[in-house]
Every structure is written in structure tokens, then in C-alpha cells.
Amino acid sequence: MAIKKVGRSNYAYYGRYKKFDGSYKNYYKSGFSTVKAAKNAEEAFRLGISNNDQDITFDEIVKLFSARSSSMNIKEATVIGHESYYNNHLKDFFANKKLSSITPGMIEIWKMEMIKKKTVDGKPYSSRTINHAKSTLSRYLSYAEQLNIIPYNPCRKVSDYVNQSELVKRNEEEKNFWEHDEFKKFISFVDNEYWNLVFTFLFETGLREGELFALTWNDIDFKNGIVTINKSITSKTKQKGYAITTPKNINSIRKIDLSDTLLERILNRFEKEKKKDGFTLKYFVFGDIRPLSRTQLARFLDKYIIESGVKRITPHGFRHSHATFLIQNRIEDTLIAERLGHTVNELRKTYSHVYRSMRNDMKNKLNELYS
């Protein structure tokens, strides 16, 4: 902030200010007959700057968030996911809205429109999709709050959407796992050695798909029978194909003990794979230079489910199956959580239906014992 004389009876004010995106901009204006007039004009100008943040649109904060994501250590896959939900579910309604104008009431109106809206198949959007979109909206608004562009995030005052008709379906989703006997029946039909090992590895370790795909031979300690999980693979990348990324969260970086039988099978595969031309320990355990893909895994899972006649589960169902098996066999919660890359609270929340079933079994046994 400064005033200077630029002529016989001409004064100017000049300086620079910090924009909402952190960059600086110079300003200069002349044509004032007195110092006082120049000062008054500059004060009015800077007051306008301080109020100018109120004119920032939601679309602008989305672009700023994406541009700065790497400096905030936000994964590319996360940014792409946010942008996808923004483009598909938020942009039409919020893009040109000034941040200062977005209120809890406005968000409720958007939520009601989403509930009435139909997908390309003519079906209503699920509560999961609507709440995920709301979570994305909240992430952007929290960033604006962090930059002091808005005083608070209005999303915090808007409840999630609950669709009662989906509760039955959600109960079915809780069944996305196999009991041990179901897995034994399934695996008995998997006559291909490679796919038998893939499915057995998933069932016995509870790895996430991305963690399995990213596993390389240098992650396996054959001497101690331990697998180190320190990376994942995502297809959510602006480049074609896949990208190696960090695991889901800090708890996901972990070490997993292998059973002796599974270790022996992995070692046998290693002995065969290392004879390939160009082999290095950076080759993928399930793949070679390139990792196993999600489409391949899903296709062969469906093939053997049909052949074996067992209940259909998704690839992620192997993780649920492993967790359920450990819980039902009374393994300590802290050990299960550590193995899965969860906290104990996350474990109990995710598998509350399994604990609930076990509590019911306990109650029935108590009734039998004391009747």
C-alpha cells in the first residue's frame, strides 16, 4: 500500500494483494488530485478485494483443488474420483454458484433433485451414489473453508440420504462372502494351477484387489514366510493403463504371515517364474512384467463360480470371507485388524453383521445352558 505523486497535481496508489489461490497481483491507479483522495480510493479498492472472494464460484474452487492436489499429497486416483463425481452429479447444479451463496438449504434442494433423478437405465440413483456425491461436495467446500474463502462448510448441516427400500439389498451385500466349506467346494473346481493359486491367495490373505495386483517378488520374504504390503495398483489415472500408488491408508502398510502350505505354493511358482528371460524381483507375482487385471480376475471368478455352483461373490468378497473366517474362529480383533490393514473400530463396523450373528449364537447357547 503506497501513494506517490506522478505529476504536478496527480497522485496514484499502488501495491499488491494476495489472491484466493495464493498468488499475488499488482495494482496501480492514478488520476487523483490529492493524497487524501488517493488514500480513500485505495481503501475502497482493497475493501473490494477482501469482498472479492465472495464472488468465487464452485467451479473455480474445484479447479484450484485439482491443480493443488499433488502439493497436498492427495492421490491422483482420489482427484480423478472427485472430478468424476463432480462432472456427473454436481457440476450442472453448483458450477456457477458463488461459494458464499451455497447454504444447507441449497444442498438439500440438490439432494432432493438427485433422489428424483434417474440413471441412463431409467433407475433411481442409489443412496450410496448420492451420499458419495455429497461427500465430494463437502470435500471441495472444506477446502474453501480451509482457505478462509467461506466461514464454514454448509455440508456439515445436511444429513445423508437413507433409502429404506435399500436396506434389504444392503443385508444381501453383507452376504458377499463364503464360508470355508463354500470356498473348498469352489476351489475344487478350479483345475488351472495359476488361478487356483490366485483365488487361494486371496482367500487366505484377505488382500484388496489392488494390493494383490501390485505384489512383486521382492515383497515376499521366503525365509520367514512374510508378505509386505506397501503399494497398490489403480486404473484411475490420467495416463492409459494402470499406476502404482501407495496403499489405501497408513494402516494398509503392513506385513502378512503366510501359511506353510501357501508359502510352499508361492515358492514353487517363483522357481518357475525366475527362469523366464529378463526376470527380475520387480516382476509381479500374479502376472510378469505387467500385473493381473481386474477384468481377468472377474472373468475367471465368474467362470469357476458357474462351474462349481456356489453362491456368487465379487473379488472383494474374498477379503470379506477371510475376515469372517478369522472372526468366527475367535482370532483376536487387534490381530485381524492388523492383518487386514484396518483399525479395530473399522473392523467391528465393517463386520458388525458377523459379530451380531456370533452374539446371537452366544445368546442361544446361554438360553440352552440356563433353561
N, C-alpha and C positions, 0 to 999 in steps of 0.2 A: 504494500500500500504506500503510495507516494504521490506527491503533487509536484509539478515542475512548470516553470514559465517557458513557453515556446514562442513567444512573440512579445511585442510591445504591450499588448493588453489581452494576451491569450494564455490560458492556463490549461494544463492537461493532468489527468490522473492516469496511473498505470500500476501494474503489478502482475501477480499470477495467482491462480487458485487451483485447489485440488479437486478433480472431478470425482464422481462416484466410483469410477473404475480404477482409481488410484493414480491416474496420470495427471499431469499438470498442464494448464493452459494460460498463456499470457493474455493480458487485456490492456487496452490503451484507448483513451478518448480525449480529444481536445475541443477547444471552442468555448471555453468558459472565461468570463470577463474578470472574475475574482477568484482568489484562493478558496474562499468560503463556498462559492458556487461549485467549484470542482470537488471539494470535500463532500458536500451534500450529495452530489451526483454519484460519487464513488460509493458512499454509504448505501444509497438506494440500489446501486448496481450489485454490490456484494450481498445485500439482503435478498435480492432476486436470485443470486447464485445459491444461497442457502435454502431457498424455497424450490430451487430448480429440480432437486432430487425427487420432489413430489410428482414431477412430470415423467419420470422414468416408467416405461411400460414393462409389462411382464415379459414380453418377448426379448427386451433388451437384457433383463437380468438372466434369462435362460442362456443367451449367447455369451454373456460375461462368465457365467458359471462354467460353461463348456470350455471356454478359452483358458480359464484359470485352473481347470481341474487337475492338471498334472502338477502344478505347484502346490496343490492342496493334498497331494498323494492319493487322489481318487482314481481308481482303476478305470481304464478305457472302457471295459465291458460295462461298468456301472454307468458311465456317462452315456454310452450308446443306449443302454436300457432306459435311462431317464429321458433321453431325446425321443426314443420310440414312443413312450407313453405320452410325452408332451405333444408330439405331432399327431398322434392318433386320437387322443382323448381330451387334451387341454387347450391346444392352440386355437381352435375355432372360437372358443368361449373367452379365453383370457388374453390372447396375444396382444391386443391393442388396449387392454385395460391398464390404466395408471395404477402403479403399486399402491398408492395412497387410497385408491378407491375400492380396493379389494377388502371386503368385510366378511365376517362369518355368514351373514345373510346371503351375500352373493355366492359364497361357496355352497351353501345349502341349495340355492337355486340350480347351480351347476350339477349338484349331486342328484337332484330330482330329475333333471333332464337326462342324466346318464341312466337312471333307473328306467325311464320310459323309452330310451333309445334302443335300437335293435342292431344286431350284428349283420354282416352281409348275408348270413344264412337266415335272417329273419328272427333270430332268437334274442332274448334279452341278455344284457351283459351280466356276468356273474358278480356276486358281491366281492369276490377276490380281485377281479379286474378293476371294479370301481374303487375299492379301497387302496389298491396299488397305485391307481392314478392319483388319488387323494394324497397318498404318501409322497408321490413325486412332486405334486404341487407344494406340499409342505416343505420338502427339501429345498426347493427354489426360494420359497418365502423366508425360510430360516436363514438362507444365505443373504437375502436382502436385509433381514434384521441384523445379521452379523456385521454388515457394512453400515449400519445405522441409517439405512435408507427408509425403513419403516420402524415404528416403535415396538411392534410385536408381531408375531406370526398368527394371523387370524385362524389358521387351520386348527390350532390347538383347541378352539372352542367348538369345533364341528365333530360330531360323533361319526364313527364308522357305520357303514350300511350293513344291516343284518337282514338277510332274506330267510325267513322261516322255512320256506319250501326247500331250501338247500341243505337244511340240517340233516335230512335223511341221506342225501347224497354224500355229505361230509362224513357221516357214520360209515358209509361204504368205503370211502377213501381211507379210513382208518384201518381197513382190512387189506391194505396194499402190502401184504407180507405173506410169507409161507411159514407154516410150522415146519419143524425139522423133517417130519415124515413126508410132507408135501415136496420139500426140496429133494429128498432122497429119491422119490418117485420121478421127479423131473430130470434129475441128473443121470438117472439110469438110462434115459432115452437119448442122452447126448453122446453119440458114438464118435464124434470128432474130438481127437485128443486136445487140440488147441482150444476149442470152445468149451470143452468140459473143464479145462483149467481156468479159463476166464470166469465162468459162472461160479466155480468153486471158490476162486479167489475173492470174488465179490461177496459171496455168502459168508465166508469165514473171516473177512476183514472189516466189512461194513464201509468200505471206501466210497466216497462220492464218485460219480462217473468221471468228472474232470480230473480227480486225483488219480484214478486208475489209468486214464489215458496218458497222463503226464509222467507216469512212473518210468524211470530209466534204470538201467542195470547198476549204475553207481549209487542208487538209493537203497540197494539191498546188501545187508551185512550177512553173508552166508555163514560166517563163523558163529555168530550169535543168534542167527535166525530173526533178525530185526529189519523191518522196512521203515525208512524215514520218509515222511510225507512233508514236503517243503515247497510244492508247486502244484499248479492246476493248469488245465487247458480250457480255453474258451473259444467259441466260434463268434462271439460278439466282438468283432474287431473291424476297423475301417479298412484293413487290408483283407485280401481274399484268403480263405482257408482258416487257419487257427492261430492262436497266440498263446505262448506260455506266460502264465501270470502267477502271482502269489496266491496262496490258498484263501479260502473264504474269509477267515479272520485269524487272529493271533493264536487262538486255541487249536486251529486246524493244523498248525505246525507241530508235528508230534511223531512219536515212534511207536510202531505196532509190532507185537510179537506174533510170529507165525507158528502154527502147529508143526510138529516134526514132519508129518505126512505132507503138508502143503509145502514146506521148505524143500523137501526132497523132490517134489514135482517141479518146483521152480528151478532148482539146481539142474535137473535133467534138461529142462528147456534151455537154460543158459549154456550148457555144454554143447548143445546142438547149434544154437544161435551164434556162438562165438567163432564157429568155423566159417561163417559167411564172409565173403570178400568185403573188406572195408569196415568190418565190425569194430565198434568201439563201445566203451561202457556208457556212452551217451545215447546209444540206441534205446528205443522204447521197449519196455518189457513185453507189452502187448502191441506188436507192430514191428517195425525195424527202424528205418530212417524216419518214417512217418508213423504217427500213432494210430491206434484203432479209432474208428469214427463212431459217432453216436448212431448214425443210420445203420451201420453194420451191426452194432450191438443190438439195436432194437429189432432188426430184421431176423437175426438168428434166434433171439429170445422168443419172438413170436412163432418161429418155425418149430422149436422144440416144445413150446407150450402146447401147440396144436397136437403134436405127435404124442405127447405124454398125457394130455387130457387134464392137466392140473388147472387150478384157478389162474386167471390171467393177472399178472402184476407188471408193473413198469420196471425198468432197470433200477430206478431209485428204490424199488421195493426190496431189493437185496439188502440195502442198508437198514431198512425197517426190520427185515427178517433177522438180521444179525443182532440188532439191538434187542428185539423181542426175545430172541433165544437167550441172550445173556441175562436179561431182566428176569425171565421165567426160571432161570437156573440159579437165581439168588446171588449173582455176582454183585459185588459192592458197587453202589452208584458212582462213586468217585472214579473207580477203575473203568467203568463203562463210558462215562463222560469223557475221560481222558483218551480212551481208545477211539471214540467217535469224533473227537475234536469239538465237544460241547462243553458247556458248564453244567453243573448238576441241575441247576434250575431249568436250563433249556431241555435237558434230558427228560426231566419229570413233566415238563409242559408238553413236549412233543409226543411223549409216550404215555400220557395220562390215562388213555384208554386201557393200556396194558396193566398199569398199576391198579386201575379201578377194577378190572377183572380179577386180579390177584386178591384185592381186598374182599371182593365178593366170595371168592373161594375160601378165604380165611374165615369169613363170617359163617359160611355154610358148615365148615369143619367145627367151628366153635358151637354152633347150634346142635350138631350131631353129638359132640362131646358132652355138652351140659344138658341135653334134653332128658 
